[in-house]
Amino acid sequence: MTNNNNNNFFRNILITLAVLITLILSFNELNLINFNTIKQTAQTNQNIVNSRMTYGRFLEYLDLGWVKQVDLYNNSRNAIIKASSPELGNRPQIIKVEIPVGASQLIQKLKESNIDFDAHAVEQTNLFVNLINNLILPTIFVVLLITFLQNYDELTGGSISSPLNIIKSPAKFKRKPNTGVYFDDIAGIDEAKADFEEIVSFLKEPDRYTLVGAKIPKGILLVGPPGTGKTLLAKAIANEADVPFFSISGSEFVEMFIGVGAARVRNLFNKAAENSPCIIFIDEIDAIGRERGAGVGGGNDEREQTLNQLLTEMDGFKENKGVIVVGATNRADILDRALLRPGRFSRQITVGLPDRLGRINILKVHARNKPLADDVSLVQLANRTPGFSGADLANLLNEAGILSARYNKSSITKNEVIEAADRIIGGIAGTTVEDNKNKKVIAYHEVGHAITGSVLISHDEIEKVTIAPRGNAKGLTWFTPDEDQSLVSRSTLLAQIITALGGRAAEQVIFGYTEITTGASNDIQRVTSLARQIVTRFGMSKIGPIALEDATSGEVFLGGNTGQSTEYSKELVNRIDAEVSEIITYCEGKALQIISDNRVIIDLIVEKLLDVETLDGNEFRQLLSQYTILPDKKMPYVSNFN
């Protein structure tokens, strides 16, 4: 019924506008000077020439006696004259002349010249026409325009916001949210789920908490890297609580017009108060919650006004009972402190990257509707994907499904899963390098990484080594940890540096120092950054456990007049550089020693790699164990470097 009413209203609007346009054109046609009629009459004579003439030229024609007849129109402001001049062979002409204001002597002069003239009176309908054109039609048009804008949302189905609704909150509202996401659909973030289940319990059974004097937090802030499930949690709590749900992005508050953001915040909370108990979800809240006064010029005034209004609504003089605000951000460090204090966002929930068990559970959730073959092990896939977020894991299985469809398979096999993981980690496979010197150098380089990482007890196990190009890399070597390393030891950091330098060391041992290539440029950058962090951030050098780096910006404190902190002298900065250089030099020596000790087996592995292009971890370790005794990486390792 509503759609029919909207269609009828829209049709009436179009009909009315069409009638108005027709009336305007008709009345304007009646109000025109009847010059066209005279022109058509004159055109019956082929010798007549139509033209325009200035008033001064008209007076000259009048003095010369060439003017034969004059018709005055529009209160003597326009004239159509009939003239003949010897210049044109006395051919009659119909000429239009505009009479300037103040030419009051024209009538007297026409009489003196004995010219046949006539002044045409104004049409009786002109007053009515002017009234319609200047008052009635514009008024009707404005009324119809306002009516149209007021019904704009209904006419457009809400797809485009009405210009009159600019101060209204653009938040999406669902009285009975059905997001299709439940707590059972979320895995890997059990601690965050527990906190949200408590919120759901309060919304369903508020008396249980009020009896003991407890108050539910007004605001809950979800903090974590992208793709960890913050928005998914908000959808789940909306579905589980079964209360009205408002969702909006922080960037939707701020517009180019001053005061619009604050007005939208007020409008949002007024709507929420009318529908309490309810939930307001603000995604990417850092778009409006950034610390006030930050940046050059004191920040953005419109954004700060919006933030001030949000602070007032969350914990001001007006209390919004039953309104819970859930914010999500991955930049909690830049949020204003007033926003984070108790009373506003009283509870902060960190949604971090899932651990191994969390990844297994996430993969099980996303594999529910996918036909996996028997050779696919979600446990092995979880072991191979440390650092993956929930979104990354969902994307991995989706890519595997796309590959299976491409290969016309009815189920997802292990090959598609491995290929999908390789695509996400290393990039899309490129064209195989031709058999030449470069391919051989790439093979030795990657085998150098693989061997150094395999013989070091504190380094992760090798997963795969390949010389098939992926992304910008001509070859890749993957290592997979046995467990999630939330704490990293000094020996592990040194092992990572040695392994990163293993590729360059292999080039130097095999081809000589002068034949070292630029292939290790990224390795050197990563090594330098890691060695500097060992000294300045982790305090694992001879300088001692001193914080020499800003934890937020990552910049090293310098001395002198450099514009940075002067807490430390340049002598200490020189010591930092010396420590970094000593660590890298030590690790480079270790890498060269490992490559030299395994010179024979390197050639054999390279020949095998050039033949098959890819070796998995088990194949590589089997080849290497024929010459070298591999360490038990589960045993603790103590570094000899002091």
N, C-alpha and C positions, 0 to 999 in steps of 0.2 A: 504494500500500500504506500509506503514512504517513497519508494522509487517512482511510482506512478505520479504522486504529488509533485515530486521534484521535476519530473519530465514535463508535466503540465505547466508548472511555474516557469520553467526555462523556455517552453514553447510560447507562453504568453509574453514573456520578455522580448523574444525575437519578433513576434508579431507587432507589438507596440513600437519597437524601434523601427520596424519597416514602415509603419504608418507615419511615424514622426518624420522620417527621412522624406517620404513622399510629400507630406504637407509642406515641409520646408522648401523642397524643390519647386512645388506648385506656386506657393506664395511669392517666392523670389522671382519666378518667371513672370507673374502678374505685375511685379513692382519694377520691372525693367522698362527703360524708355523704348518706345516703339520705333527704334531706329532700324531694326531689321526689316520691318514692314515697308518702310520707305525705300530701303535698300533693294528689296526684292522688286518693288515697283520700278525703280530706276533701272534695274538690270534688264528690263524688257527692251530697252534701247541698247543695241550693241555698241553705240558710240559713247555711252556714259562711262566715266571713269570715277571710281570711288576712292576717297582719300581723306586724310585729316589735315587740319590747318591750324596754325597758331593764331592767337587773337590779333597780334600785330599785323600778320599777313592779311588777315580778314579785313582790318581797317584799310590797308592799302588797296585791296580789291574794291572796297566800298568807295574810296575816293576816286578810283579809276572808273567807276560805274560798271564794273563787271558783275556785281551781285544782282541777281534777278528776284530771288525770293528767300525769305528767312523764316524758319519755324523754331520758336523758343520752347524749351522743355525744362523741367526740374527747377521751377522758379527762376527762369532766365539764367541758369547756370550752364546749360548746354544749348547749342544751336545747330541746326542742320540747314545748310544754305544750298541754293541752286545758283550756280554761277557759270559763266562762259567767258573765256579769255582768248584774245587773239594769239597768245603764245601756243595754245593747243588747237588752233584752227577753228575757234569759236564753237568747239564741241561742248555740249552741256555737261556739267559735273555735279555730283552730289557730294558735299564736303561736310564733315563734322567739325565743330569748333567748340572748345571749352571757354566759357566766358568767365573772366576773373571777377572776384568780389570787388565791388566799388565801381564797376562800369555802369553807373547810373545814367550816363548821357547817351547810351547806345540807342534807346528807344527814340529819343529826340532826333538823333542823327539819322535813324532809319526813316523817320517822317520827313526830315528835310530832304533826304535823297529820293523821296517818293518810292521807297522800296515796299513791295508787298510782303508784309510780315504777319505772323500770327503767334500768339502766346497760348500754349496748350495748358489747360488747368490741370491740377493734381487730381489723380483718380480718387473717387470717393472712398475706395477700399484701402487706400494707403494707410490711414490711421489704424484700421483693423489689422492690416498686414503687419505694420510696425509693432502693434501690441502683441501679436502672436509671435513674431520673430524675436522680439527683444525681451519679452517677459514670460509669456505662457509656455512656449516651447522650452526655453532653458530651465524653467522651474520643473516642468515635467521630466526633463532629461536628468536633472540632478536627483529628483526623488527616485526615479527608476534606477539610477546608478547606485545610490545608497542602499536601496532594497536589494539590488543584485549583489553588492559586496557583503551585505549582512547574511545572505544565503549562499555565499561563495563556497564554503566548505561542503555544504550539502550538494550543491550543483556539481562540484568537481570530485565528489566522493572522498574528500579529505586528502587527496593526493597532493594538493598545493595549498599552502596556508594563505588565508585571506590577508590582504594588506591591513585591514582593520584589526586583525588579531596579532599584531606584531609584539604587543606586550604580554600576550598570553603564553603560558608555558607550552613549549612544543613536546613535552614529555608524553610518551606513549602510555596510555592508561588501559588497564585490564581489570575489570571488577572481579571476574572469575578467571584468573590466569591459568592457561593450559599450555605451558611451555614444552611439555613432553619430556622434561628432565626431572628425575627423582634422585634422591640420595644414593639409591642403589646403582645409578648410572655413573656415579663418580667414584673413582678409585685413586689411590696413591697419595691422598691428602686427608688422611683420617682425622688428624688433629683439628684441621679447619672444619671438617664435617661435624665433629662433636660440638664445637662452639655454635655452629649454626643450628644444630638440632635443639640446642638450649633455647635459641631465639624462637624457633617454631613452637616449642613447648610453652613459652611465655604467651605467645599470641593465641594459642589454643586454650590454655589454662592459666590466665593471669592471676586468679585468686590464689593459686598455689604459691606464688611468689610474694604477693602483697600481704598475705597473712603473717609472714615473717619479716615484713618491713623491707623487703628487697625491691630494688628498682632495676629494671632491665636497661642496659645501655641505650642511649638515644642514637648513638652512631657507632657503626662498626666499619673499620677501615681494612680492606684487603690489600696486602702489599706482597708483591712478588714479580718475578720476571714475566715477560709476555708468554702466553700460551700455557700457563700452569693451571688454569681452571678457575680464575676469579669470576669471570662472567658466567661460567657454567654453575658455580655455586649460587650466584644470585638467581638464576633461573630455577634451580632446585628448591631454594627456600621459598620462592614465590609459589611454586606448585605444591610444596608440602604444607605450607601454612594456610593456603587457600583463603587469602585475604587480598583486598585490592592492591594492585602493584603498579607503581609508576617507574618507568625507566627512561633515562636521558643521558646524553653525553655531556661532559663539562663544556665542550666547545659550543654547544647549542645555546648556552646562556648569553654569550657575548656577541653583540652586533656592533655595527658601525655607529648606531645612534646612541647618544648618551642617555643612560638611565634605563635602557631596555633590559639589560641583564638583571639588575636589581628588581625591576618590575616582574620579570619572569620568575624569579625566585619567590617573591611574595605570592604570585598567582599559584605557583606549584604547591607551596605549603598550605595555602588556603584551601585548595582542592583536596590536599591530603587530610587536613583537619576535618573536612566534611565527610570523608570516607574512612576515618579511623575506626578500628586499628588497620594500618596499612604499612606498606614498605615502599621507600623511595630508593631506587638504585641509580647512583651517579657514576657512570663509567668515565675513566680518565679524568678524575677529579682535579688532577694537578693543572688542568687547563685554566681553572679559576682559583685554585687553592694555593698558587705559588706565593712565596713569602712576599709581603708587601714592602715596597720601598726598594726592592732589589733591582739592580741594573742601572744603566745610565738614564738620568732624568727622573728617577724615582719610580719607574714602572709604568704600567698602563692604568690610567685613572678609571676607565670603564670596567676593567677586570677587577680592580680593587674595590670599586663600589659594589660589584656583584658579590665579591667575597665578604665584604662587610655585612651585606644583607643576609648572606647565608649564615654567618656567625650569629647574627641576631635571631634568625628564625630557629636555629638549633638550640640556643641557650640564651634567650633574651627574657624580657618581661612577660611575653606571651608564651604560655606553656602548651606545646602540642602533645597531648597525651595519646599514646598508642601509635605515634608516627616514628618509625625506625628508619634511619638513613643508613644505607650501605654504600660506601664509596670504594672504588678500586683504582689503584695506581701502581706503576712500577718505578715511580720517582718520589718515594716518601721523604727523601732527604731535602727536597726543595719546597715542601709544604710549609705553610705558615704555622708557627708554634701555637697561635691562638686556636687554630683549627684542631690541633691534636690534643689539647688539654682535656682532662676529665670533665664531663658534662656535655661535651660535643662528641668527638670520636673517642669514647672512653676505652674502647677495646680495639687493639690492632692485631690482626691475624696475618701471620706470614705464610704465604702459600709458595713454598719453594719448589725446586726441581725434585721429582720423585727419586727415591732410592731404588735399588734393584728390585726389592719386593713390590714397591709401588709401581714400577714399570711393568712387572709381570701382571699385576691386577689391572692396570690400564689397558694393556694389550688384550687381556681377556674380555674386557668390556667392549672394546672396538672390534673384536673378532667374533662377536655374537652372530652377526648377520652376514658373515663371510665364510664361504666354503673353503676351509683350509685342508690341504692334503695331509696325510699321515706323517710325512717327513718334515713338516714345519714344527719347530720347537719354539714356543713363546719364551721359554726360560733362556735358551741360547740367544734368542733375539734381544731379550732384556739385558743379558750380560754384555752384548755387543754394543749397546746404545747408551752408555753412561753420558749424562749431561743432556739427554733428550727430555723435552717437556711433554706434557700430555698431548698438546697440539701436534708436536713433531711425531709422536708415535701414531696418532690417528692418521696423519698425512702419510706415514710410512706404509701402513696397511692399505690405505687408499691407493697409493702409487702401485703397490703390489697387485691390487685388484685390476687396475688399469692395464698393467703389463700382461696379466693373465688374459684379459679380454683381447688385447692386441695379438696375442699368440693363439687365440681361439681355444683356450683351455676352459674346462668346466669347473676347475678348482684352482686355488692359489697354492703353488708348490714352493719348495725351498728355494729354487733358482730365482723365482720372481721376488721373493722376500729379500734375498741377498742382493739382487740387482737394484731393488728399490732403496735398500739401505746404502748401497754404494753411490747411487744417484744423489741422495740427500747429503751424505757426508762429503763426497768428493766432487759432485757435479755430474753433468751429463757426459757420457763417454764420447771422446773425440776420435779422429782418424788415427789409425795406428801409424807410428813412425816407421819410415822405410828403413831397411837394413843398411845402415851406414855407421859412421863413427859416432854420431850423436846418439843413436840408439844404444850403442855399446857403453858410452859414457853414462847414460841414464841408468842402464842396468847396474853398473858398478856403484853408482851413487846410491841407488835404492837398496842394494844389497849391503852397502856399508852401514846404512841406518839399521837395517834388520839385524845384522850380526852384532853390532855394538849393543843394541837393545836386548838381544837374546842372551848375551854372556854376562850382562850386569845383573846381579841378584836383586837389586832394588828397583829395577825397571819393570814395566808391565810386559805381559806376554804378547808376542807378535800375533796378529790376526790375519794379515794378508800383506803380500808385497806384489806389486804389479808395475809394469812399464806401459800399460795401456793408458793413454792420456785421459784425464777427467778434469773438466773445467779448465783452469789456467795451468794446471800441473801436468808435466810430461810423464810423471810417474808418481806413485804413492806407496807409502808404507804405513799400515794401520797397526796400532797396539791397543789391546783391550785389557783394562784392569780386572782383577778377580773380585774386587769389592769397591764400593764407592769410597773415594778418598776425600773425606771432609777435612782431615788433617794430613799434611804432607811433611815428611821429614826432610832434613837437610841432605841426606844421602840420596833420596829420591829426586830432589831438585838437581843435584850434581849429575845423577844418572841421565836425567832428561837433557841436560846440556851436552853431555858426552855423546848421547845418541843423536842429537841434532847435528853435532859436528862430525858424525861418523860418515856421512855422505861425502863431505869435502875431504876428509882424511883418506877415504878410498880413492878419490880422484888423484890425490897427491902421491899416495903410495904406488898406484898402478901406472899412472901416466907421467908423474914428475910434477914438481912445484910449478914449473912454467906452463903446464897444461891444465891448471885448475880453471874451471869454468865459472860462469856467473850463476849457475844453477843453485848455489848455496846462499844466494842473497837473502831469501826469506828466512833461512835457517839462522844466519848470522844476526839478523834483526831480532828474532825470537830469543836467541842465546843472550844477546846483550841486554835485552829487557829483563830476562829472568835473572841474570847475574846481578844486575843493578838492584832488583827487588830483594835479593838475598842480603845485600849490604844495607840498603836504605830502609826497607820496610820490615823485613823479617829479623834483622839484627843477628845474622848468622855469619859474621865475618870477624876479623881481628879487631875492628873498631869497637865491637861490643853491641849489646842490646840497646841501641839508641835510635829513637825515631827520627830519621833524617828525611822523611818524605811525608808530604801532605796526603792524608788518607783519602780526602775527597777529590782533590785535583790531580794527584799523582806526581806533582812537581817536587823536585828536590830543593830543599832550602839552600840558598846561596848567600854568600857574604858580599860585602862591598856595596857599591851604588848600582845595583842591578834592578831596583824596583821591587825585589822580592824580600823575604824575611832576612834580616841581618843577624839572626841569632847565632849562626855558625860562620866561621871564618873561611876564607878561600883555601887556607891550608888544609882544613878538614875536607873540603870539596876535592882537593887534589888527592887526599888519602882515599876518598871514595872511588875515584877513577883508578887509582893504583890497585885497590882491592878487586874491583870489577875486572881489570886487566889480568890480575894474578889468577883469579878463578877461571877465566876463559882459557888462559894459557895452560893451566893445569889440566883442564878438561880436554883441550885439544891434544895434549901429550898422551893422555889416556886413550883417546880415540885412535891416534896414530899407532900406539902400541898394540891395541886390539886388532886393528886391521893387519898390521905386520905379522902378528902371531897366527893369524888365520888366512895368510896369503894364498895357500894352496886351495883350500876349500872354497874360497871366494871365486876363483876361476871356474870351478865345477858348478857352483850354484848359478853363476852368471850364464854359463852355457845352457843350463836347464831353463833359466828364466827367459833367455832369448828365444828358446824354442817354443815354450808354452805361454809366455807373456805374463802369466799370473800364477803365483804359488800361494796356497793358503798356509795358515800357521803350522798345521801338523806336518805338511809336506816339507816345509822349510826346516823345521826342527829335526825332522828325520834325516835330512841331508847333512845338516850341520853337526848332528850328534855322531856322525861317522868319523869325524876328525876332532871334535871338541867335546869335552865333558860339560854339559849344560848345568847350571846351578839350579838348586831347588829354590824357587822364588818365594816360597812360603816361609823360608827361614829368615830371621832378622839379619840386617846387614849394618855393619859399623864402618863408616868412612875413615880412611887413613889420612885424609886431608884435614889439617888443623886450621 
